[in-house]
Amino acid sequence: MPKTAGPTRPTPAPHQRTGVLSSRELAARGAIPTEARLAAGPVVLVECIENIPCNPCAYACPRKAIAIAGGLTDIPQVDFAKCNGCTLCIARCPGLAIFVVHRDFSKTEATVTIPYELLPRPAAGARVACLDRAGRDVCRGKVVKVLDTKALNRCAVVTVAVPKRYWNTVRNIRVG
């Protein structure tokens, strides 16, 4: 009697294997702003991959630019036209999945604002290793600003200037 194939499992999406969203997956989700919006100034990028009950980002946004459409377990969606890049949502995300980018910070540099829970904290002016979503070194950057107050609940908000081409690559830093 010939063997029959059992049920096939769907191939998992790359982020389901690695926990890291690719630029292609982010674009498919509508998580990347348009060229015009990127040129307009700082804007939030929400790189959330979990469908879990969570919504502090939506409550943190004073302009209501982040919303959880549907149910509480849905992925946050950004109305890029409402976002002014204020960074108030960054430290509120328990998954450390929110970033603010300013692609046109200068002629040669972009800034990426990240959540940072490690010690020691970097200081403004420090040179740091800049890492991609998978934790690989991609460039060196200069810390522009560090917000670290009790209100942020031990999650500093660090802005780092990087070569412009890395605006959508850098997602963490290594101090020292």
Secondary structure, DSSP 8 states (H G I E B T S, - for coil): -------------HHHHHS---HHHHHHTT-S--HHHHHHS-EEEE-----SS--HHHHH-TT--EE--SSTTS--EE-TTT-----TTGGG-TT--EEEEETTSSSSEEEEEEEE--SS---TT-EEEEE-TTS-EEEEEEEEEEE--GGGTT-EEEEEEEEGGGTTT--EEE--
